[in-house]
Amino acid sequence: MLNGSLLSSMDTALQAAFASGWLVDGLIALVLLEAVVGVWWHRRSGGGLPTRQLLATLGAGLGLMLAWRATETGAPGLVLALALMGSGICHALDMAGRWSRRRDT
């Protein structure tokens, strides 16, 4: 079990990571890397998700992370609204693709 001092240090480190924004920036970078690798892999081998499905799925999460980043940086409300709208559109495209594939089978 973790002792109180270690938990306090971890809590302080996480608060600093959230406050500085580097945590969400790192997550955004990982999602972008995942998109590049996923598209490359699908084009190279035919494996993985089709490009449209992959980008819709990742775009929904990426939009939420961009909205999170916008709130952390004090960006204008329009930036937050656009990030959330983009996330919602990607989510709708993702769900529509899943439903149409389900009806085809």
Rosetta silent file (secondary structure, phi, psi, omega in degrees, C-alpha in Angstrom):
SEQUENCE: MLNGSLLSSMDTALQAAFASGWLVDGLIALVLLEAVVGVWWHRRSGGGLPTRQLLATLGAGLGLMLAWRATETGAPGLVLALALMGSGICHALDMAGRWSRRRDT
SCORE:     score description
SCORE:     0.000 S_00000001
   1 L     0.000  147.725 -178.648    0.000    0.000    0.000 S_00000001
   2 L   -79.175  139.623  178.170    1.185    3.533   -0.717 S_00000001
   3 L   -83.968  166.822 -175.345    2.180    5.701    2.203 S_00000001
   4 H   -60.698  -37.249 -178.859    0.814    9.200    2.744 S_00000001
   5 H   -66.192  -42.384  179.338    4.002   10.961    1.677 S_00000001
   6 H   -66.236  -43.261  177.851    4.123    9.141   -1.655 S_00000001
   7 H   -61.609  -40.904  178.940    0.439    9.798   -2.295 S_00000001
   8 H   -64.040  -41.699  178.201    0.921   13.463   -1.503 S_00000001
   9 H   -64.429  -42.139  178.909    3.868   13.659   -3.909 S_00000001
  10 H   -64.727  -41.004  179.164    1.884   11.918   -6.636 S_00000001
  11 H   -62.609  -43.682  178.957   -1.053   14.253   -6.053 S_00000001
  12 H   -62.784  -42.783  179.631    1.221   17.292   -6.291 S_00000001
  13 H   -64.740  -42.036  178.273    2.792   15.995   -9.497 S_00000001
  14 H   -66.009  -40.048  177.659   -0.603   15.320  -11.086 S_00000001
  15 H   -61.996  -40.850  178.632   -1.883   18.755  -10.114 S_00000001
  16 H   -66.188  -39.341  179.547    1.192   20.322  -11.709 S_00000001
  17 H   -64.426  -42.174  178.074    0.717   18.211  -14.856 S_00000001
  18 H   -67.508  -45.115 -175.729   -2.912   19.293  -15.167 S_00000001
  19 H   -65.843  -37.354 -177.261   -2.171   22.939  -14.375 S_00000001
  20 H   -78.447  -21.050 -179.640    0.695   23.261  -16.854 S_00000001
  21 L    88.956   -7.523 -176.548   -1.265   21.628  -19.665 S_00000001
  22 H   -68.915  -24.927  179.246    1.515   19.243  -20.632 S_00000001
  23 H   -65.515  -51.217 -179.686   -0.581   16.220  -19.701 S_00000001
  24 H   -68.180  -34.901  176.772   -3.359   16.996  -22.179 S_00000001
  25 H   -61.301  -41.377  177.477   -0.781   18.110  -24.759 S_00000001
  26 H   -64.176  -40.553  178.156    0.908   14.729  -24.437 S_00000001
  27 H   -65.838  -40.442  176.828   -2.410   12.917  -24.830 S_00000001
  28 H   -61.672  -43.707  178.755   -3.251   14.972  -27.920 S_00000001
  29 H   -61.581  -40.841  178.929    0.154   14.123  -29.383 S_00000001
  30 H   -65.031  -39.286  178.380   -0.412   10.416  -28.719 S_00000001
  31 H   -65.746  -41.877  177.779   -3.813   10.491  -30.428 S_00000001
  32 H   -63.433  -40.734  176.390   -2.312   12.244  -33.461 S_00000001
  33 H   -63.061  -42.417  177.908    0.476    9.659  -33.565 S_00000001
  34 H   -60.305  -39.759  178.668   -2.105    6.888  -33.315 S_00000001
  35 H   -64.979  -46.549 -179.580   -3.992    8.388  -36.265 S_00000001
  36 H   -61.803  -47.875 -179.355   -0.862    8.621  -38.426 S_00000001
  37 H   -65.688  -41.179 -179.759    0.248    5.082  -37.595 S_00000001
  38 H   -63.641  -43.605  178.299   -3.275    3.689  -38.013 S_00000001
  39 H   -66.026  -45.036  178.631   -3.765    5.268  -41.440 S_00000001
  40 H   -59.033  -46.525 -178.225   -0.284    4.195  -42.527 S_00000001
  41 H   -62.780  -43.509 -178.984   -0.861    0.635  -41.318 S_00000001
  42 H   -64.950  -42.159  179.243   -4.224    0.328  -43.043 S_00000001
  43 H   -68.534  -34.202 -177.574   -2.845    1.647  -46.332 S_00000001
  44 H   -75.566  -44.772 -170.502    0.240   -0.568  -46.122 S_00000001
  45 H  -117.719  -14.647 -173.739   -1.333   -3.838  -45.070 S_00000001
  46 L    81.890   -2.170 -179.729   -5.108   -3.469  -45.245 S_00000001
  47 L   -86.245  174.894  179.523   -5.182   -4.276  -41.531 S_00000001
  48 L    74.172 -167.629 -178.877   -6.610   -2.224  -38.742 S_00000001
  49 L   -80.121  147.334  171.068   -9.592    0.060  -39.055 S_00000001
  50 L   -58.716  149.418 -174.022  -10.537    1.692  -42.349 S_00000001
  51 H   -54.141  -47.106 -177.848   -9.275    5.279  -42.449 S_00000001
  52 H   -60.777  -42.647 -179.716  -12.713    6.915  -42.225 S_00000001
  53 H   -67.135  -43.204 -179.595  -13.690    4.814  -39.204 S_00000001
  54 H   -61.776  -47.397 -176.944  -10.371    5.390  -37.448 S_00000001
  55 H   -67.976  -35.175  177.191  -10.439    9.154  -37.945 S_00000001
  56 H   -66.294  -43.269 -179.701  -14.058    9.465  -36.826 S_00000001
  57 H   -64.231  -50.274 -178.811  -13.362    7.456  -33.686 S_00000001
  58 H   -69.556  -33.262 -179.225  -10.177    9.308  -32.784 S_00000001
  59 H   -62.253  -36.077  178.711  -11.639   12.675  -33.800 S_00000001
  60 H   -61.982  -47.613  178.715  -14.375   12.413  -31.195 S_00000001
  61 H   -68.846  -38.406  179.546  -11.867   11.949  -28.398 S_00000001
  62 H   -63.134  -40.558  177.627   -9.474   14.486  -29.852 S_00000001
  63 H   -60.337  -40.276  177.804  -12.217   17.119  -29.919 S_00000001
  64 H   -66.072  -39.379  178.349  -12.891   16.529  -26.231 S_00000001
  65 H   -67.077  -37.297  176.524   -9.192   16.822  -25.427 S_00000001
  66 H   -65.930  -37.017  175.969   -8.972   20.062  -27.418 S_00000001
  67 H   -65.005  -41.686  177.209  -11.962   21.379  -25.479 S_00000001
  68 H   -59.198  -46.161 -179.554  -10.231   20.379  -22.245 S_00000001
  69 H   -63.692  -39.653  179.741   -7.104   22.215  -23.392 S_00000001
  70 H   -61.632  -39.916  179.622   -9.156   25.264  -24.346 S_00000001
  71 H   -69.467  -34.396  179.919  -10.616   25.477  -20.848 S_00000001
  72 H   -69.020  -32.078 -175.775   -7.168   25.123  -19.272 S_00000001
  73 H   -94.573   -2.538 -179.352   -5.695   27.943  -21.329 S_00000001
  74 L    71.689   29.823  179.568   -8.621   30.299  -20.963 S_00000001
  75 L   -63.895  157.748  178.065   -9.301   30.273  -24.704 S_00000001
  76 L   -58.016  154.000 -178.941  -12.345   32.154  -25.987 S_00000001
  77 H   -57.805  -30.470  179.216  -15.684   30.391  -25.708 S_00000001
  78 H   -62.231  -38.951  178.806  -15.834   30.045  -29.495 S_00000001
  79 H   -63.361  -44.618  177.637  -12.748   27.801  -29.441 S_00000001
  80 H   -61.414  -45.337 -179.388  -14.365   25.597  -26.813 S_00000001
  81 H   -62.931  -42.114  179.381  -17.624   25.479  -28.781 S_00000001
  82 H   -65.203  -40.362  178.678  -15.823   24.552  -32.021 S_00000001
  83 H   -63.641  -43.746  178.974  -13.859   21.788  -30.298 S_00000001
  84 H   -68.047  -37.877  178.173  -17.030   20.338  -28.783 S_00000001
  85 H   -65.385  -42.823  177.253  -18.910   20.676  -32.069 S_00000001
  86 H   -61.717  -41.047  177.525  -16.100   18.883  -33.912 S_00000001
  87 H   -62.196  -44.087  179.590  -16.148   16.140  -31.314 S_00000001
  88 H   -64.180  -40.515  177.925  -19.906   15.757  -31.668 S_00000001
  89 H   -63.751  -45.662  178.506  -19.717   15.600  -35.462 S_00000001
  90 H   -61.801  -40.394  178.816  -16.983   12.961  -35.331 S_00000001
  91 H   -62.963  -42.951  178.965  -18.991   10.993  -32.791 S_00000001
  92 H   -63.292  -41.993  177.592  -22.097   11.135  -35.012 S_00000001
  93 H   -63.747  -41.050  178.244  -20.058    9.968  -38.020 S_00000001
  94 H   -61.734  -48.058 -178.738  -18.554    7.167  -35.960 S_00000001
  95 H   -66.093  -41.378  178.735  -21.945    5.986  -34.729 S_00000001
  96 H   -60.731  -41.079  177.681  -23.537    6.251  -38.194 S_00000001
  97 H   -64.096  -40.230  179.344  -20.721    4.121  -39.596 S_00000001
  98 H   -66.963  -41.784 -179.820  -21.166    1.512  -36.888 S_00000001
  99 H   -66.544  -39.695 -179.048  -24.934    1.357  -37.400 S_00000001
 100 H   -68.927  -36.661  176.453  -24.635    1.038  -41.172 S_00000001
 101 H   -66.526  -35.956 -178.925  -22.074   -1.780  -40.834 S_00000001
 102 H   -67.152  -38.735  178.971  -24.333   -3.520  -38.346 S_00000001
 103 H   -69.906  -29.076 -178.858  -27.293   -3.423  -40.783 S_00000001
 104 H   -73.578  -20.063 -176.935  -25.099   -4.779  -43.590 S_00000001
 105 L   -95.464    0.000    0.000  -24.239   -7.938  -41.647 S_00000001
